Amino acid sequence: MTLPTTGTWPKLPWQVTGVLAVVAHPDDESSGLGAVLEELITHGARASVLCFTRGGASTLHGSPGEFAVTRSQEMHGASAALGVSRVELHDYPDGNLGAVPLDELAGHILRLIGEERPSHLMVFDLGGVTRHPDHHRATQAALAAAGVAGLPVLAWAVPRWVAEQLNAELGTTFMGRDPAELDAALVVRRRLQAAAIACHRSQSIENPVLRRRLELLGDHEYLRFIDPATLAGTTSGCVAAGYVRPPVFTG
């Protein structure tokens, strides 16, 4: 299968005028979604980010709890480097996001959809790409909100060969996709992404997994498209809470 490949707007298969990225931890927006957000923002799309935790459970360069404040500050700097217009950072438990009711998480997303009116949501692929349960839960919440709001979802994914190479070399647990499961290969520049990643010093210094993944991906990132029509009705609690889909203006 040959994937649609684009490095020139608006050849991306979907017309993205605004995007709300939903992530679990500070740095997910940069090390994961950063290159795609860079392309969208560079070509005129407005981008907002909702992050559910402050990443306090990280032990990459310290003990659990040390980085909640640091990582929050890093995220704001990284988002500015990318050109993100708005960041909303919550304080749900890092590593235990699955214990938070799905409707509660989706409710935050629906509120931001009403305020920012994005054309698309952006998430980590189903399973969270790395199999981290918080990544998976953030994606679940975004898909639930998308089903209510009727918004399409762009899911960042990695090809199976990249996942298998990382898992073999570094003992990671990445989930990859076959070509038939990927909807677009986006040619990226990574200039702003690199600046954003550098802001996340607590997570990016001496991070061999991040470095190797970017080496393997080169100048490509891969996306899946999730149609909200397949998600409708997944968050009845949000509807019961009074969510009203904002009007769409075409003029």
C-alpha positions as CSV (number, residue, x, y, z in Angstrom):
1,M,0.0,0.0,0.0
2,T,1.3,3.5,-0.9
3,L,0.3,6.0,1.7
4,P,-0.6,9.6,0.8
5,T,2.6,11.6,1.4
6,T,2.7,15.3,1.8
7,G,5.0,18.0,2.9
8,T,3.1,20.9,1.3
9,W,-0.1,22.3,2.6
10,P,-3.0,21.7,1.9
11,K,-2.2,18.2,0.4
12,L,-2.8,16.6,3.8
13,P,-5.9,14.3,3.2
14,W,-7.9,16.3,5.8
15,Q,-8.4,20.1,5.9
16,V,-7.2,20.9,9.4
17,T,-8.0,24.5,10.5
18,G,-7.6,24.0,14.2
19,V,-6.6,21.1,16.4
20,L,-6.9,20.3,20.0
21,A,-4.2,17.8,21.1
22,V,-5.1,15.6,24.1
23,V,-2.2,14.1,25.9
24,A,-1.4,12.5,29.3
25,H,2.0,14.0,30.3
26,P,4.1,17.1,29.7
27,D,6.4,16.3,26.8
28,D,3.9,14.1,25.0
29,E,2.9,17.2,22.9
30,S,6.6,17.7,21.8
31,S,8.4,14.3,21.7
32,G,5.3,12.6,20.4
33,L,3.0,15.0,18.5
34,G,5.5,17.8,18.1
35,A,6.4,17.3,14.4
36,V,2.8,17.0,13.3
37,L,1.8,20.0,15.3
38,E,4.7,22.0,13.9
39,E,3.5,21.3,10.3
40,L,-0.1,22.2,11.1
41,I,0.8,25.4,13.0
42,T,3.3,26.5,10.3
43,H,0.6,26.2,7.7
44,G,-2.0,28.2,9.6
45,A,-3.8,25.9,11.9
46,R,-4.5,27.1,15.5
47,A,-3.4,24.5,18.0
48,S,-4.3,24.0,21.6
49,V,-3.1,21.3,24.0
50,L,-4.9,19.7,27.0
51,C,-2.6,17.6,29.3
52,F,-4.2,15.6,32.1
53,T,-1.2,15.1,34.4
54,R,1.9,17.1,35.5
55,G,4.1,14.0,35.0
56,G,5.1,13.8,38.6
57,A,5.7,10.1,38.6
58,S,8.6,10.3,36.1
59,T,11.8,8.7,37.4
60,L,13.9,9.3,34.3
61,H,16.3,11.6,36.1
62,G,15.2,11.5,39.7
63,S,12.6,10.3,42.2
64,P,8.8,10.2,41.8
65,G,7.2,13.5,42.6
66,E,10.3,15.7,42.0
67,F,9.2,16.9,38.5
68,A,5.6,17.9,38.8
69,V,6.5,21.6,38.9
70,T,9.5,21.4,36.6
71,R,7.7,19.4,33.9
72,S,4.7,21.9,34.0
73,Q,7.1,24.7,33.4
74,E,8.9,22.8,30.7
75,M,5.6,22.1,28.9
76,H,4.7,25.8,28.8
77,G,8.1,26.6,27.3
78,A,7.9,23.8,24.8
79,S,4.3,24.7,23.7
80,A,5.5,28.3,23.1
81,A,8.4,27.0,21.0
82,L,5.9,25.0,18.9
83,G,3.5,28.0,18.5
84,V,0.7,26.4,20.5
85,S,-1.9,29.0,21.3
86,R,-3.3,27.6,24.5
87,V,-2.2,25.0,27.1
88,E,-4.5,23.6,29.7
89,L,-2.7,21.5,32.3
90,H,-4.6,19.4,34.9
91,D,-3.3,17.6,38.0
92,Y,-4.7,14.1,37.7
93,P,-2.6,11.3,39.1
94,D,0.3,10.4,36.9
95,G,0.3,6.7,36.3
96,N,-3.3,6.2,37.5
97,L,-5.3,8.2,35.0
98,G,-7.3,5.1,34.3
99,A,-9.0,5.5,37.7
100,V,-10.5,8.8,36.7
101,P,-14.1,8.4,35.3
102,L,-14.1,8.7,31.6
103,D,-16.9,11.2,31.5
104,E,-15.0,13.5,33.8
105,L,-12.0,13.5,31.5
106,A,-14.1,13.8,28.4
107,G,-15.9,16.7,30.0
108,H,-12.8,18.8,30.1
109,I,-12.2,18.1,26.4
110,L,-15.8,19.0,25.5
111,R,-15.5,22.3,27.3
112,L,-12.3,23.2,25.4
113,I,-13.9,22.1,22.1
114,G,-16.7,24.6,22.8
115,E,-14.2,27.3,23.6
116,E,-11.6,26.7,20.9
117,R,-13.8,25.1,18.2
118,P,-11.1,23.0,16.6
119,S,-11.7,21.2,13.3
120,H,-10.0,18.0,14.6
121,L,-8.7,16.4,17.8
122,M,-5.2,14.9,17.9
123,V,-4.2,12.0,20.1
124,F,-1.8,9.1,20.5
125,D,-2.9,6.0,18.6
126,L,-5.2,3.5,20.3
127,G,-3.2,1.7,22.9
128,G,-1.1,4.8,23.5
129,V,1.7,3.9,21.0
130,T,4.0,3.0,23.9
131,R,1.3,0.9,25.8
132,H,1.5,3.4,28.7
133,P,-1.9,3.2,30.4
134,D,-2.1,6.9,30.8
135,H,-1.6,7.5,27.1
136,H,-4.3,5.0,26.4
137,R,-6.7,6.6,28.9
138,A,-6.1,10.1,27.4
139,T,-6.9,8.7,24.0
140,Q,-10.1,7.0,25.3
141,A,-11.3,10.3,26.7
142,A,-10.6,12.1,23.5
143,L,-12.4,9.5,21.4
144,A,-15.4,9.7,23.8
145,A,-15.5,13.5,23.5
146,A,-15.1,13.3,19.7
147,G,-18.1,10.9,19.5
148,V,-20.3,13.4,21.3
149,A,-18.9,16.5,19.5
150,G,-18.8,15.0,16.0
151,L,-15.2,15.9,15.5
152,P,-12.7,13.8,13.5
153,V,-9.6,12.5,15.2
154,L,-6.1,12.4,13.9
155,A,-4.2,9.6,15.7
156,W,-0.4,9.7,15.8
157,A,1.0,6.3,15.1
158,V,4.3,4.6,14.3
159,P,4.9,1.9,11.6
160,R,5.2,-1.6,12.8
161,W,8.8,-1.8,11.6
162,V,9.8,1.2,13.7
163,A,8.1,-0.3,16.8
164,E,9.7,-3.7,16.3
165,Q,13.2,-2.1,15.9
166,L,12.8,-0.1,19.0
167,N,11.5,-3.0,21.0
168,A,14.3,-5.3,19.8
169,E,17.1,-2.7,20.4
170,L,15.9,-1.1,23.6
171,G,13.4,-3.4,25.3
172,T,10.5,-1.0,24.8
173,T,6.8,-1.9,24.3
174,F,5.9,0.2,21.3
175,M,2.8,-0.8,19.3
176,G,3.2,-0.4,15.5
177,R,0.8,-0.3,12.6
178,D,0.9,-2.1,9.3
179,P,0.8,0.1,6.2
180,A,-2.8,-0.7,5.5
181,E,-3.7,0.7,9.0
182,L,-2.0,4.1,8.3
183,D,-3.8,6.8,6.5
184,A,-1.1,9.3,5.7
185,A,2.7,9.8,5.9
186,L,3.5,13.4,6.6
187,V,6.9,14.8,5.6
188,V,8.1,16.9,8.6
189,R,10.9,19.3,9.3
190,R,11.3,18.9,13.0
191,R,12.9,22.3,13.6
192,L,10.3,23.6,16.0
193,Q,9.9,20.1,17.5
194,A,13.6,20.0,18.3
195,A,13.3,23.3,20.1
196,A,10.3,22.1,22.0
197,I,12.0,18.8,23.0
198,A,15.0,20.8,24.2
199,C,12.6,22.6,26.6
200,H,11.8,19.3,28.2
201,R,15.3,18.9,29.7
202,S,14.1,16.5,32.5
203,Q,12.9,14.0,29.9
204,S,15.0,14.6,26.8
205,I,18.6,14.6,28.1
206,E,20.1,11.1,27.8
207,N,16.9,9.6,26.4
208,P,18.0,6.9,24.0
209,V,14.5,5.8,23.1
210,L,13.4,9.3,22.0
211,R,16.7,9.7,20.0
212,R,16.4,6.4,18.3
213,R,12.8,6.7,17.4
214,L,13.4,10.1,15.7
215,E,16.4,8.5,13.9
216,L,14.2,5.7,12.6
217,L,11.3,7.9,11.5
218,G,13.6,10.4,9.8
219,D,11.5,13.1,8.1
220,H,8.2,11.2,8.3
221,E,5.4,11.0,10.8
222,Y,2.3,8.8,10.4
223,L,-1.3,9.4,11.1
224,R,-4.5,7.4,11.3
225,F,-7.9,9.0,10.8
226,I,-10.8,8.1,13.1
227,D,-14.3,9.0,12.0
228,P,-16.5,10.3,14.8
229,A,-19.5,8.5,13.3
230,T,-18.0,5.3,14.6
231,L,-17.8,6.8,18.1
232,A,-21.2,8.3,18.7
233,G,-23.0,7.5,21.9
234,T,-19.9,6.6,23.9
235,T,-20.2,9.2,26.6
236,S,-23.9,9.5,27.5
237,G,-22.9,11.2,30.8
238,C,-21.4,14.1,28.8
239,V,-24.6,14.5,26.9
240,A,-26.6,14.3,30.1
241,A,-24.4,17.0,31.6
242,G,-25.7,19.4,29.0
243,Y,-23.0,19.5,26.3
244,V,-24.2,21.4,23.3
245,R,-22.3,21.1,20.1
246,P,-21.0,24.6,19.0
247,P,-22.3,25.9,15.7
248,V,-20.0,25.6,12.7
249,F,-19.4,28.7,10.7
250,T,-18.2,28.3,7.1
251,G,-18.1,32.0,6.1
